[in-house]
């Protein structure tokens, strides 16, 4: 039996009697600390702290680093300035997705990629196969821990923590590389995966516990709770943020998944561009849509979806929305049936139950006053 990997913060989980860990892509990670509903609500209303140290980090350096990433990713890396981050994807030549990731521009010849945990080795090998010029890759995943502080109180917690320099005015998808937290040098970015305001905090693995404890101490008076993978999944689902392996995969293109905004088909010839141009010209055959159950039932991943008596796709993610209390799902279906209000049927435990296409994201946070 393969031994599961653990994050640098794993020893601290034992301090929380309600914690429950699962095997997540070869990692032993907490699905919950005190309950998914409680943790979900805390992130929507106050704040939650996630240990996402299983995510991978790859450093890309060299004079040709920008040109290399422009070739490897679908977004336009040339638009980044120092201190900016960008959501993007890597594709295969047929348009299927290798991974979705974040690109951080540290300097003109130095970038950091943040990739999904289950794809670290695959991504590194894919990048290495296509190296150009003087580009050097370095997998620094084991050197870093990653904490995600998410929720409307996230900025106030960072202020209470006394982070230096202050990060409250940091713009979305920007970062500061030298932020001192509890005497530890960190990189702090304003990104997230919950539909809420928040920060990602990259910290040396050996000092992760110090920053974790400092965040909890500063956040407790403001309602901060620890949150696990269960709430992370329901939060990102309500905000229609894709999960690799469900809404994105080597057989699902970015255009089908509805993240075409991050595919700059006008830019230079990135890998997969020709296939995606062809798909756009011919019409996307499948679309990722929101669905809501009309009959009583919860759509789950891989449940088949029917229309006019035939299978037209399947559910990718589904649950009872903790925020909205509605049985909702995301489904990848034939494009002809993707219009809002279209009647569908989802097969749940051998029975076909009525559903309909609805607009997603299901949840959007209110703008600041």
Rosetta blueprint (number, residue, H / E / L):
1 X L
2 X L
3 X L
4 X L
5 X E
6 X L
7 X L
8 X L
9 X L
10 X H
11 X H
12 X H
13 X H
14 X L
15 X L
16 X L
17 X L
18 X L
19 X L
20 X E
21 X E
22 X E
23 X E
24 X E
25 X L
26 X L
27 X E
28 X E
29 X E
30 X E
31 X E
32 X E
33 X L
34 X L
35 X L
36 X H
37 X H
38 X H
39 X H
40 X H
41 X H
42 X H
43 X H
44 X H
45 X H
46 X L
47 X E
48 X E
49 X E
50 X E
51 X E
52 X L
53 X L
54 X L
55 X L
56 X E
57 X E
58 X E
59 X E
60 X E
61 X E
62 X L
63 X L
64 X L
65 X H
66 X H
67 X H
68 X H
69 X H
70 X H
71 X H
72 X H
73 X E
74 X L
75 X L
76 X L
77 X H
78 X H
79 X H
80 X L
81 X L
82 X L
83 X L
84 X E
85 X E
86 X E
87 X E
88 X E
89 X E
90 X E
91 X E
92 X L
93 X L
94 X L
95 X L
96 X E
97 X E
98 X E
99 X E
100 X E
101 X E
102 X E
103 X E
104 X E
105 X E
106 X E
107 X E
108 X L
109 X L
110 X E
111 X E
112 X E
113 X E
114 X E
115 X E
116 X L
117 X H
118 X H
119 X H
120 X H
121 X H
122 X H
123 X H
124 X H
125 X H
126 X H
127 X H
128 X H
129 X H
130 X L
131 X L
132 X L
133 X L
134 X L
135 X L
136 X E
137 X E
138 X E
139 X E
140 X L
141 X H
142 X H
143 X H
144 X E
145 X E
146 X E
147 X E
148 X E
149 X E
150 X E
151 X L
152 X L
153 X L
154 X H
155 X H
156 X H
157 X H
158 X H
159 X H
160 X H
161 X H
162 X L
163 X L
164 X E
165 X L
166 X L
167 X L
168 X L
169 X L
170 X L
171 X L
172 X L
173 X L
174 X E
175 X E
176 X E
177 X E
178 X E
179 X E
180 X E
181 X E
182 X L
183 X L
184 X E
185 X E
186 X E
187 X E
188 X E
189 X E
190 X L
191 X L
192 X L
193 X L
194 X L
195 X L
196 X L
197 X L
198 X E
199 X E
200 X E
201 X E
202 X E
203 X E
204 X E
205 X H
206 X H
207 X H
208 X H
209 X H
210 X H
211 X H
212 X H
213 X H
214 X H
215 X H
216 X H
217 X H
218 X H
219 X H
220 X H
221 X H
222 X H
223 X L
224 X E
225 X E
226 X E
227 X E
228 X L
229 X H
230 X H
231 X H
232 X H
233 X H
234 X H
235 X H
236 X H
237 X H
238 X H
239 X L
240 X L
241 X L
242 X L
243 X L
244 X E
245 X L
246 X L
247 X L
248 X E
249 X E
250 X L
251 X L
252 X E
253 X E
254 X L
255 X L
256 X L
257 X L
258 X L
259 X L
260 X H
261 X H
262 X H
263 X L
264 X L
265 X L
266 X L
267 X L
268 X L
269 X L
270 X L
271 X L
272 X L
273 X H
274 X H
275 X H
276 X H
277 X H
278 X H
279 X H
280 X H
281 X H
282 X H
283 X L
284 X L
285 X L
286 X E
287 X E
288 X E
289 X E
290 X E
291 X E
292 X E
293 X E
294 X L
295 X L
296 X L
297 X L
298 X L
299 X L
300 X L
301 X L
302 X L
303 X L
304 X E
305 X E
306 X E
307 X E
308 X L
309 X L
310 X E
311 X E
312 X E
313 X E
314 X E
315 X E
316 X E
317 X E
318 X E
319 X E
320 X E
321 X L
322 X L
323 X L
324 X L
325 X L
326 X L
327 X E
328 X E
329 X E
330 X E
331 X E
332 X E
333 X E
334 X E
335 X H
336 X H
337 X H
338 X L
339 X L
340 X L
341 X L
342 X L
343 X E
344 X E
345 X E
346 X E
347 X E
348 X E
349 X L
350 X L
351 X E
352 X E
353 X E
354 X E
355 X E
356 X E
357 X E
358 X E
359 X L
360 X L
361 X L
362 X L
363 X L
364 X L
365 X L
366 X L
367 X L
368 X L
369 X L
